Amino acid sequence: MASTTPVCVVCNVHNITEPSVTWCKECDEGLCLKCQEHHSLSNGTLNHSTVPITEYEKLLRDNLQIVQNCNKHNEDYIIYCKKHESLCCGRCIVESQNDCGDFAKLTDIQNRENNLTSLSERKRHILHEIKQTRETINKHLDEIQDDAINEINAAEEKENMNICHSLMLLQEKGNEIAECQRNITKIKKLDTDLQTFIAMKKLEIEVSNKEERQTSTNSASAELIRSVENVNLKLHSTLDNTEFCKWGCCMLPDGRYAFTETLNNLVRVFKTDRSKDFEVKTKYRAFNIAYISEDKTLAVTSGKNGMCIAIIDLQNKQIKKEIYADSYYHGLAVMDNKLICSAYKKGIQWFNPNDNSTRVIVQDEFPTMFYIATLMIKFTTQITKPTP
């Protein structure tokens, strides 16, 4: 092979003799000019290292001059003498190199090279594990951060609602105090001493009654909190009346039930014996319903069918008034004789049926079917999917 140029191996398989112009180290074969082009473009051999055939032949000739046997004893080299920087066979060690003592086996040198390769691979594996561990830790920290932010936002929203409610109560109480002060001033200016005395006593009684009601409410609320864990549910009665679609309901203080028949624009009230008491036709759809204790009326929202809240007088069994608002109201609850309504695409609002004033509690775009329930100064919500 040193004197004859290798032929192309690929062509030789097809019984064609072509001289090689390139030698591939990985394939360990020669390639002609045509096969070299295909070899350099093929995906499997694209990155193979090649050299011109002339360089390969020169390297081959040089390697042939490198002998692996001892010239003196014609035995294989097995030891490398570090002191003399020479290769030695077994007889060399016995005859002339036995006093050196600084030897290294050729197999050990090869093992050291393998160790370097293994060490590099181990390093790459450790770095990969460190990267994966870091990504896992970062992901876990991100999850902890998201949970903490969500808890903080929820706590902030809760406190904002409590503060808004407290401010509203303070404003109402401030208005009542201002009204009392104006009445006292008028009484002093216009009435006689006897009339002033009688009026002042009347005001004292009203203030005392309000304080007693507030104290009673607070005590009842505290008792409710203490006893709620001991509540046992018991089925009181059932109402077998499924011929109409009931989207809203409430229980009256005297035990009667009020339901909204949404698709027929009706509000139906049933007695305690589950027989029908009366029904009222509403102008718009009757979506949800709630009882207002201040004037013993029912408030009925209209959903997306109309921006209207109907007030039904339970004593006269007819609509007392219709209040037109600037929002479509769905869910409905009563707190301090004020309405808490879910406004379509506007969030949750306070609505005062006496002067039609509103105040935003939660500014958000909730779904259409959005119900609300209250407990003391707090309220909960329930989202339902629209009925086709």
DRENSEFI-13772 format. One record per residue (C-alpha): residue number from 1; chain; x, y, z. Coordinates in nm, 2 decimals. Layout:
+-----+-----+--------+--------+--------+
! seq ! mol !     px !     py !     pz !
+-----+-----+--------+--------+--------+
! NUM !   A !      X !      Y !      Z !
...
+-----+-----+--------+--------+--------+
***
This chain:
+-----+-----+--------+--------+--------+
! seq ! mol !     px !     py !     pz !
+-----+-----+--------+--------+--------+
!   1 !   A !   0.00 !   0.00 !   0.00 !
!   2 !   A !   0.30 !   0.23 !   0.05 !
!   3 !   A !   0.40 !   0.20 !  -0.32 !
!   4 !   A !   0.06 !   0.16 !  -0.48 !
!   5 !   A !  -0.22 !   0.43 !  -0.47 !
!   6 !   A !  -0.53 !   0.28 !  -0.31 !
!   7 !   A !  -0.83 !   0.23 !  -0.53 !
!   8 !   A !  -1.18 !   0.37 !  -0.45 !
!   9 !   A !  -1.35 !   0.11 !  -0.23 !
!  10 !   A !  -1.70 !   0.21 !  -0.34 !
!  11 !   A !  -1.62 !   0.17 !  -0.71 !
!  12 !   A !  -1.43 !  -0.15 !  -0.64 !
!  13 !   A !  -1.75 !  -0.30 !  -0.50 !
!  14 !   A !  -1.90 !  -0.24 !  -0.84 !
!  15 !   A !  -1.60 !  -0.40 !  -1.02 !
!  16 !   A !  -1.48 !  -0.05 !  -1.13 !
!  17 !   A !  -1.12 !   0.04 !  -1.06 !
!  18 !   A !  -1.07 !   0.41 !  -0.99 !
!  19 !   A !  -0.78 !   0.57 !  -0.81 !
!  20 !   A !  -0.85 !   0.73 !  -0.48 !
!  21 !   A !  -0.80 !   1.11 !  -0.43 !
!  22 !   A !  -0.92 !   1.13 !  -0.07 !
!  23 !   A !  -0.88 !   0.91 !   0.24 !
!  24 !   A !  -1.16 !   0.90 !   0.50 !
!  25 !   A !  -1.03 !   0.84 !   0.85 !
!  26 !   A !  -1.37 !   0.73 !   0.99 !
!  27 !   A !  -1.45 !   0.49 !   0.71 !
!  28 !   A !  -1.09 !   0.38 !   0.67 !
!  29 !   A !  -1.12 !   0.37 !   0.30 !
!  30 !   A !  -1.02 !   0.57 !  -0.01 !
!  31 !   A !  -1.26 !   0.76 !  -0.24 !
!  32 !   A !  -1.24 !   0.87 !  -0.60 !
!  33 !   A !  -1.34 !   1.22 !  -0.71 !
!  34 !   A !  -1.70 !   1.12 !  -0.78 !
!  35 !   A !  -1.75 !   0.92 !  -0.46 !
!  36 !   A !  -1.58 !   1.20 !  -0.26 !
!  37 !   A !  -1.85 !   1.45 !  -0.36 !
!  38 !   A !  -2.13 !   1.21 !  -0.26 !
!  39 !   A !  -1.94 !   1.13 !   0.07 !
!  40 !   A !  -1.92 !   1.50 !   0.16 !
!  41 !   A !  -2.29 !   1.56 !   0.10 !
!  42 !   A !  -2.44 !   1.25 !   0.26 !
!  43 !   A !  -2.59 !   1.30 !   0.61 !
!  44 !   A !  -2.41 !   1.00 !   0.75 !
!  45 !   A !  -2.07 !   1.11 !   0.64 !
!  46 !   A !  -2.11 !   1.48 !   0.62 !
!  47 !   A !  -1.88 !   1.55 !   0.92 !
!  48 !   A !  -1.62 !   1.28 !   0.85 !
!  49 !   A !  -1.26 !   1.39 !   0.85 !
!  50 !   A !  -1.08 !   1.34 !   0.52 !
!  51 !   A !  -0.73 !   1.40 !   0.39 !
!  52 !   A !  -0.58 !   1.40 !   0.04 !
!  53 !   A !  -0.45 !   1.06 !  -0.06 !
!  54 !   A !  -0.10 !   1.19 !  -0.10 !
!  55 !   A !  -0.09 !   1.29 !   0.27 !
!  56 !   A !  -0.23 !   0.96 !   0.37 !
!  57 !   A !   0.04 !   0.77 !   0.18 !
!  58 !   A !   0.31 !   0.99 !   0.33 !
!  59 !   A !   0.17 !   0.93 !   0.68 !
!  60 !   A !   0.15 !   0.56 !   0.61 !
!  61 !   A !   0.51 !   0.55 !   0.51 !
!  62 !   A !   0.61 !   0.74 !   0.82 !
!  63 !   A !   0.42 !   0.50 !   1.04 !
!  64 !   A !   0.58 !   0.20 !   0.88 !
!  65 !   A !   0.92 !   0.34 !   1.00 !
!  66 !   A !   0.79 !   0.35 !   1.36 !
!  67 !   A !   0.87 !   0.02 !   1.51 !
!  68 !   A !   0.69 !  -0.12 !   1.82 !
!  69 !   A !   0.96 !  -0.38 !   1.89 !
!  70 !   A !   1.30 !  -0.33 !   2.06 !
!  71 !   A !   1.57 !  -0.31 !   1.79 !
!  72 !   A !   1.82 !  -0.47 !   2.02 !
!  73 !   A !   1.62 !  -0.76 !   2.15 !
!  74 !   A !   1.33 !  -0.78 !   1.90 !
!  75 !   A !   1.07 !  -0.79 !   2.18 !
!  76 !   A !   0.76 !  -0.58 !   2.23 !
!  77 !   A !   0.79 !  -0.26 !   2.43 !
!  78 !   A !   0.62 !  -0.28 !   2.76 !
!  79 !   A !   0.78 !  -0.02 !   2.98 !
!  80 !   A !   0.85 !   0.35 !   2.94 !
!  81 !   A !   1.16 !   0.49 !   3.13 !
!  82 !   A !   1.08 !   0.84 !   3.25 !
!  83 !   A !   1.44 !   0.91 !   3.34 !
!  84 !   A !   1.59 !   0.83 !   3.00 !
!  85 !   A !   1.26 !   0.90 !   2.81 !
!  86 !   A !   1.28 !   0.58 !   2.62 !
!  87 !   A !   1.08 !   0.27 !   2.55 !
!  88 !   A !   1.20 !  -0.06 !   2.70 !
!  89 !   A !   1.13 !  -0.42 !   2.66 !
!  90 !   A !   1.16 !  -0.67 !   2.94 !
!  91 !   A !   1.52 !  -0.76 !   2.87 !
!  92 !   A !   1.62 !  -0.39 !   2.85 !
!  93 !   A !   1.51 !  -0.35 !   3.21 !
!  94 !   A !   1.71 !  -0.64 !   3.33 !
!  95 !   A !   2.02 !  -0.56 !   3.14 !
!  96 !   A !   2.06 !  -0.18 !   3.16 !
!  97 !   A !   1.77 !   0.01 !   3.31 !
!  98 !   A !   1.71 !  -0.18 !   3.64 !
!  99 !   A !   1.87 !   0.10 !   3.84 !
! 100 !   A !   1.63 !   0.37 !   3.72 !
! 101 !   A !   1.33 !   0.28 !   3.92 !
! 102 !   A !   1.11 !   0.54 !   3.75 !
! 103 !   A !   0.91 !   0.33 !   3.51 !
! 104 !   A !   0.56 !   0.35 !   3.37 !
! 105 !   A !   0.37 !   0.06 !   3.20 !
! 106 !   A !   0.24 !   0.14 !   2.85 !
! 107 !   A !  -0.09 !   0.00 !   2.95 !
! 108 !   A !  -0.11 !   0.24 !   3.24 !
! 109 !   A !  -0.04 !   0.54 !   3.01 !
! 110 !   A !  -0.33 !   0.43 !   2.79 !
! 111 !   A !  -0.55 !   0.39 !   3.10 !
! 112 !   A !  -0.47 !   0.75 !   3.20 !
! 113 !   A !  -0.58 !   0.87 !   2.86 !
! 114 !   A !  -0.91 !   0.68 !   2.91 !
! 115 !   A !  -0.94 !   0.83 !   3.25 !
! 116 !   A !  -0.92 !   1.18 !   3.10 !
! 117 !   A !  -1.19 !   1.09 !   2.86 !
! 118 !   A !  -1.41 !   0.95 !   3.14 !
! 119 !   A !  -1.34 !   1.25 !   3.36 !
! 120 !   A !  -1.45 !   1.49 !   3.08 !
! 121 !   A !  -1.77 !   1.28 !   3.04 !
! 122 !   A !  -1.84 !   1.28 !   3.41 !
! 123 !   A !  -1.79 !   1.66 !   3.42 !
! 124 !   A !  -2.04 !   1.71 !   3.14 !
! 125 !   A !  -2.29 !   1.48 !   3.33 !
! 126 !   A !  -2.25 !   1.67 !   3.66 !
! 127 !   A !  -2.29 !   2.01 !   3.48 !
! 128 !   A !  -2.61 !   1.88 !   3.32 !
! 129 !   A !  -2.75 !   1.77 !   3.66 !
! 130 !   A !  -2.66 !   2.11 !   3.81 !
! 131 !   A !  -2.85 !   2.28 !   3.53 !
! 132 !   A !  -3.16 !   2.06 !   3.58 !
! 133 !   A !  -3.15 !   2.11 !   3.95 !
! 134 !   A !  -3.13 !   2.48 !   3.91 !
! 135 !   A !  -3.43 !   2.48 !   3.67 !
! 136 !   A !  -3.63 !   2.27 !   3.91 !
! 137 !   A !  -3.55 !   2.51 !   4.20 !
! 138 !   A !  -3.64 !   2.82 !   3.99 !
! 139 !   A !  -3.97 !   2.66 !   3.89 !
! 140 !   A !  -4.05 !   2.58 !   4.25 !
! 141 !   A !  -3.96 !   2.94 !   4.36 !
! 142 !   A !  -4.18 !   3.08 !   4.08 !
! 143 !   A !  -4.47 !   2.87 !   4.21 !
! 144 !   A !  -4.42 !   2.99 !   4.56 !
! 145 !   A !  -4.40 !   3.35 !   4.44 !
! 146 !   A !  -4.73 !   3.31 !   4.24 !
! 147 !   A !  -4.91 !   3.15 !   4.54 !
! 148 !   A !  -4.78 !   3.43 !   4.77 !
! 149 !   A !  -4.90 !   3.70 !   4.52 !
! 150 !   A !  -5.24 !   3.54 !   4.49 !
! 151 !   A !  -5.28 !   3.52 !   4.87 !
! 152 !   A !  -5.18 !   3.89 !   4.91 !
! 153 !   A !  -5.41 !   4.00 !   4.63 !
! 154 !   A !  -5.70 !   3.80 !   4.79 !
! 155 !   A !  -5.63 !   3.95 !   5.13 !
! 156 !   A !  -5.61 !   4.30 !   4.98 !
! 157 !   A !  -5.94 !   4.25 !   4.80 !
! 158 !   A !  -6.11 !   4.12 !   5.12 !
! 159 !   A !  -5.98 !   4.41 !   5.33 !
! 160 !   A !  -6.08 !   4.66 !   5.06 !
! 161 !   A !  -6.44 !   4.53 !   5.07 !
! 162 !   A !  -6.45 !   4.54 !   5.45 !
! 163 !   A !  -6.31 !   4.90 !   5.45 !
! 164 !   A !  -6.56 !   5.00 !   5.18 !
! 165 !   A !  -6.85 !   4.85 !   5.38 !
! 166 !   A !  -6.73 !   5.02 !   5.70 !
! 167 !   A !  -6.69 !   5.36 !   5.52 !
! 168 !   A !  -7.04 !   5.32 !   5.39 !
! 169 !   A !  -7.18 !   5.25 !   5.73 !
! 170 !   A !  -6.99 !   5.54 !   5.88 !
! 171 !   A !  -7.13 !   5.77 !   5.60 !
! 172 !   A !  -7.48 !   5.65 !   5.67 !
! 173 !   A !  -7.44 !   5.70 !   6.04 !
! 174 !   A !  -7.29 !   6.04 !   5.98 !
! 175 !   A !  -7.59 !   6.14 !   5.77 !
! 176 !   A !  -7.82 !   6.02 !   6.04 !
! 177 !   A !  -7.63 !   6.23 !   6.30 !
! 178 !   A !  -7.63 !   6.53 !   6.08 !
! 179 !   A !  -8.00 !   6.49 !   6.02 !
! 180 !   A !  -8.06 !   6.47 !   6.40 !
! 181 !   A !  -7.85 !   6.78 !   6.45 !
! 182 !   A !  -8.06 !   6.97 !   6.19 !
! 183 !   A !  -8.38 !   6.85 !   6.35 !
! 184 !   A !  -8.26 !   6.96 !   6.70 !
! 185 !   A !  -8.17 !   7.31 !   6.56 !
! 186 !   A !  -8.51 !   7.34 !   6.40 !
! 187 !   A !  -8.68 !   7.23 !   6.72 !
! 188 !   A !  -8.49 !   7.48 !   6.92 !
! 189 !   A !  -8.57 !   7.77 !   6.68 !
! 190 !   A !  -8.94 !   7.70 !   6.61 !
! 191 !   A !  -9.09 !   7.50 !   6.90 !
! 192 !   A !  -9.18 !   7.60 !   7.25 !
! 193 !   A !  -8.99 !   7.46 !   7.55 !
! 194 !   A !  -9.25 !   7.19 !   7.60 !
! 195 !   A !  -9.24 !   7.09 !   7.24 !
! 196 !   A !  -8.86 !   7.09 !   7.24 !
! 197 !   A !  -8.86 !   6.87 !   7.55 !
! 198 !   A !  -9.10 !   6.62 !   7.39 !
! 199 !   A !  -8.91 !   6.61 !   7.06 !
! 200 !   A !  -8.58 !   6.56 !   7.24 !
! 201 !   A !  -8.72 !   6.27 !   7.43 !
! 202 !   A !  -8.85 !   6.12 !   7.11 !
! 203 !   A !  -8.50 !   6.15 !   6.95 !
! 204 !   A !  -8.34 !   5.99 !   7.26 !
! 205 !   A !  -8.58 !   5.69 !   7.23 !
! 206 !   A !  -8.50 !   5.65 !   6.86 !
! 207 !   A !  -8.13 !   5.66 !   6.92 !
! 208 !   A !  -8.16 !   5.42 !   7.21 !
! 209 !   A !  -8.36 !   5.18 !   6.99 !
! 210 !   A !  -8.10 !   5.19 !   6.72 !
! 211 !   A !  -7.83 !   5.11 !   6.97 !
! 212 !   A !  -8.02 !   4.82 !   7.10 !
! 213 !   A !  -8.08 !   4.68 !   6.75 !
! 214 !   A !  -7.71 !   4.72 !   6.67 !
! 215 !   A !  -7.61 !   4.54 !   6.99 !
! 216 !   A !  -7.86 !   4.26 !   6.93 !
! 217 !   A !  -7.73 !   4.22 !   6.57 !
! 218 !   A !  -7.37 !   4.20 !   6.69 !
! 219 !   A !  -7.46 !   3.95 !   6.96 !
! 220 !   A !  -7.65 !   3.74 !   6.71 !
! 221 !   A !  -7.36 !   3.75 !   6.47 !
! 222 !   A !  -7.11 !   3.64 !   6.73 !
! 223 !   A !  -7.34 !   3.36 !   6.84 !
! 224 !   A !  -7.38 !   3.25 !   6.48 !
! 225 !   A !  -7.00 !   3.23 !   6.44 !
! 226 !   A !  -6.97 !   3.03 !   6.75 !
! 227 !   A !  -7.24 !   2.78 !   6.67 !
! 228 !   A !  -7.21 !   2.74 !   6.29 !
! 229 !   A !  -6.98 !   2.43 !   6.33 !
! 230 !   A !  -7.26 !   2.26 !   6.53 !
! 231 !   A !  -7.53 !   2.32 !   6.28 !
! 232 !   A !  -7.71 !   2.00 !   6.17 !
! 233 !   A !  -7.91 !   2.02 !   5.84 !
! 234 !   A !  -8.26 !   1.88 !   5.83 !
! 235 !   A !  -8.50 !   1.86 !   5.54 !
! 236 !   A !  -8.80 !   2.08 !   5.63 !
! 237 !   A !  -9.02 !   2.04 !   5.33 !
! 238 !   A !  -9.02 !   1.99 !   4.95 !
! 239 !   A !  -9.20 !   2.18 !   4.68 !
! 240 !   A !  -9.30 !   1.95 !   4.39 !
! 241 !   A !  -9.36 !   2.22 !   4.12 !
! 242 !   A !  -9.14 !   2.16 !   3.82 !
! 243 !   A !  -9.36 !   2.30 !   3.54 !
! 244 !   A !  -9.18 !   2.63 !   3.55 !
! 245 !   A !  -8.81 !   2.74 !   3.53 !
! 246 !   A !  -8.70 !   2.87 !   3.87 !
! 247 !   A !  -8.39 !   3.09 !   3.85 !
! 248 !   A !  -8.42 !   3.27 !   4.18 !
! 249 !   A !  -8.58 !   3.20 !   4.52 !
! 250 !   A !  -8.59 !   3.33 !   4.88 !
! 251 !   A !  -8.76 !   3.25 !   5.21 !
! 252 !   A !  -8.98 !   3.51 !   5.38 !
! 253 !   A !  -8.98 !   3.56 !   5.76 !
! 254 !   A !  -9.32 !   3.40 !   5.80 !
! 255 !   A !  -9.21 !   3.08 !   5.63 !
! 256 !   A !  -9.34 !   3.14 !   5.28 !
! 257 !   A !  -9.13 !   3.09 !   4.97 !
! 258 !   A !  -9.09 !   3.32 !   4.67 !
! 259 !   A !  -8.97 !   3.20 !   4.33 !
! 260 !   A !  -8.90 !   3.37 !   4.00 !
! 261 !   A !  -9.04 !   3.20 !   3.69 !
! 262 !   A !  -8.79 !   3.36 !   3.46 !
! 263 !   A !  -8.91 !   3.27 !   3.11 !
! 264 !   A !  -9.27 !   3.37 !   3.19 !
! 265 !   A !  -9.19 !   3.70 !   3.37 !
! 266 !   A !  -9.35 !   3.58 !   3.69 !
! 267 !   A !  -9.29 !   3.59 !   4.06 !
! 268 !   A !  -9.47 !   3.32 !   4.25 !
! 269 !   A !  -9.52 !   3.31 !   4.63 !
! 270 !   A !  -9.61 !   2.98 !   4.81 !
! 271 !   A !  -9.76 !   2.93 !   5.15 !
! 272 !   A !  -9.60 !   2.72 !   5.43 !
! 273 !   A !  -9.82 !   2.43 !   5.33 !
! 274 !   A !  -9.67 !   2.46 !   4.97 !
! 275 !   A !  -9.99 !   2.58 !   4.81 !
! 276 !   A !  -9.97 !   2.89 !   4.59 !
! 277 !   A ! -10.04 !   3.22 !   4.77 !
! 278 !   A ! -10.02 !   3.46 !   4.48 !
! 279 !   A !  -9.82 !   3.55 !   4.16 !
! 280 !   A !  -9.72 !   3.88 !   4.01 !
! 281 !   A !  -9.64 !   3.95 !   3.64 !
! 282 !   A !  -9.33 !   4.16 !   3.58 !
! 283 !   A !  -9.25 !   4.38 !   3.29 !
! 284 !   A !  -8.92 !   4.22 !   3.22 !
! 285 !   A !  -8.77 !   3.88 !   3.29 !
! 286 !   A !  -8.77 !   3.78 !   3.66 !
! 287 !   A !  -8.41 !   3.66 !   3.72 !
! 288 !   A !  -8.33 !   3.67 !   4.10 !
! 289 !   A !  -8.52 !   3.78 !   4.41 !
! 290 !   A !  -8.45 !   3.90 !   4.76 !
! 291 !   A !  -8.65 !   4.01 !   5.06 !
! 292 !   A !  -8.62 !   4.37 !   5.20 !
! 293 !   A !  -8.72 !   4.37 !   5.57 !
! 294 !   A !  -8.74 !   4.75 !   5.60 !
! 295 !   A !  -9.06 !   4.79 !   5.40 !
! 296 !   A !  -9.15 !   4.41 !   5.37 !
! 297 !   A !  -9.11 !   4.40 !   4.99 !
! 298 !   A !  -8.94 !   4.18 !   4.73 !
! 299 !   A !  -8.67 !   4.31 !   4.50 !
! 300 !   A !  -8.66 !   4.13 !   4.16 !
! 301 !   A !  -8.38 !   4.18 !   3.90 !
! 302 !   A !  -8.44 !   4.15 !   3.53 !
! 303 !   A !  -8.10 !   4.01 !   3.40 !
! 304 !   A !  -8.01 !   4.11 !   3.05 !
! 305 !   A !  -8.38 !   4.15 !   2.96 !
! 306 !   A !  -8.40 !   4.50 !   3.11 !
! 307 !   A !  -8.21 !   4.75 !   3.33 !
! 308 !   A !  -8.48 !   4.74 !   3.59 !
! 309 !   A !  -8.54 !   4.63 !   3.95 !
! 310 !   A !  -8.91 !   4.56 !   4.04 !
! 311 !   A !  -9.02 !   4.61 !   4.40 !
! 312 !   A !  -9.32 !   4.40 !   4.50 !
! 313 !   A !  -9.54 !   4.49 !   4.80 !
! 314 !   A !  -9.61 !   4.16 !   4.99 !
! 315 !   A !  -9.92 !   4.31 !   5.16 !
! 316 !   A ! -10.09 !   4.45 !   4.85 !
! 317 !   A !  -9.95 !   4.16 !   4.63 !
! 318 !   A !  -9.86 !   4.38 !   4.34 !
! 319 !   A !  -9.56 !   4.58 !   4.20 !
! 320 !   A !  -9.50 !   4.88 !   4.42 !
! 321 !   A !  -9.25 !   5.05 !   4.18 !
! 322 !   A !  -9.00 !   4.98 !   3.91 !
! 323 !   A !  -8.65 !   5.12 !   3.95 !
! 324 !   A !  -8.45 !   5.18 !   3.64 !
! 325 !   A !  -8.07 !   5.16 !   3.66 !
! 326 !   A !  -7.78 !   5.20 !   3.43 !
! 327 !   A !  -7.67 !   4.83 !   3.45 !
! 328 !   A !  -7.81 !   4.48 !   3.38 !
! 329 !   A !  -7.84 !   4.32 !   3.73 !
! 330 !   A !  -7.84 !   3.94 !   3.78 !
! 331 !   A !  -7.75 !   3.81 !   4.12 !
! 332 !   A !  -7.91 !   3.99 !   4.42 !
! 333 !   A !  -7.87 !   4.00 !   4.80 !
! 334 !   A !  -7.98 !   4.24 !   5.07 !
! 335 !   A !  -7.75 !   4.39 !   5.34 !
! 336 !   A !  -7.86 !   4.68 !   5.57 !
! 337 !   A !  -8.17 !   4.72 !   5.35 !
! 338 !   A !  -7.94 !   4.80 !   5.06 !
! 339 !   A !  -7.91 !   4.58 !   4.75 !
! 340 !   A !  -7.59 !   4.40 !   4.65 !
! 341 !   A !  -7.61 !   4.33 !   4.28 !
! 342 !   A !  -7.39 !   4.17 !   4.02 !
! 343 !   A !  -7.38 !   4.41 !   3.73 !
! 344 !   A !  -7.32 !   4.27 !   3.39 !
! 345 !   A !  -6.96 !   4.34 !   3.28 !
! 346 !   A !  -6.92 !   4.59 !   3.57 !
! 347 !   A !  -6.86 !   4.37 !   3.88 !
! 348 !   A !  -7.05 !   4.39 !   4.21 !
! 349 !   A !  -7.23 !   4.71 !   4.32 !
! 350 !   A !  -7.43 !   4.85 !   4.62 !
! 351 !   A !  -7.77 !   4.98 !   4.51 !
! 352 !   A !  -7.99 !   5.20 !   4.73 !
! 353 !   A !  -8.35 !   5.16 !   4.62 !
! 354 !   A !  -8.45 !   5.47 !   4.80 !
! 355 !   A !  -8.25 !   5.72 !   4.59 !
! 356 !   A !  -8.12 !   5.49 !   4.31 !
! 357 !   A !  -7.76 !   5.56 !   4.41 !
! 358 !   A !  -7.48 !   5.31 !   4.34 !
! 359 !   A !  -7.14 !   5.23 !   4.47 !
! 360 !   A !  -6.88 !   4.99 !   4.32 !
! 361 !   A !  -6.76 !   4.71 !   4.56 !
! 362 !   A !  -6.57 !   4.49 !   4.31 !
! 363 !   A !  -6.47 !   4.63 !   3.97 !
! 364 !   A !  -6.44 !   4.32 !   3.75 !
! 365 !   A !  -6.61 !   4.16 !   3.45 !
! 366 !   A !  -6.80 !   3.87 !   3.58 !
! 367 !   A !  -7.00 !   3.61 !   3.37 !
! 368 !   A !  -7.36 !   3.67 !   3.30 !
! 369 !   A !  -7.51 !   3.41 !   3.55 !
! 370 !   A !  -7.36 !   3.54 !   3.87 !
! 371 !   A !  -7.54 !   3.49 !   4.21 !
! 372 !   A !  -7.46 !   3.66 !   4.54 !
! 373 !   A !  -7.53 !   3.56 !   4.91 !
! 374 !   A !  -7.45 !   3.76 !   5.23 !
! 375 !   A !  -7.35 !   3.67 !   5.58 !
! 376 !   A !  -7.32 !   3.96 !   5.83 !
! 377 !   A !  -7.08 !   4.20 !   5.66 !
! 378 !   A !  -6.95 !   3.95 !   5.41 !
! 379 !   A !  -7.08 !   3.81 !   5.09 !
! 380 !   A !  -7.01 !   3.51 !   4.87 !
! 381 !   A !  -7.06 !   3.46 !   4.50 !
! 382 !   A !  -7.15 !   3.17 !   4.28 !
! 383 !   A !  -7.09 !   3.15 !   3.91 !
! 384 !   A !  -7.32 !   2.93 !   3.69 !
! 385 !   A !  -7.32 !   2.85 !   3.32 !
! 386 !   A !  -7.60 !   3.01 !   3.12 !
! 387 !   A !  -7.89 !   2.79 !   3.05 !
! 388 !   A !  -7.95 !   2.74 !   2.67 !
+-----+-----+--------+--------+--------+
***
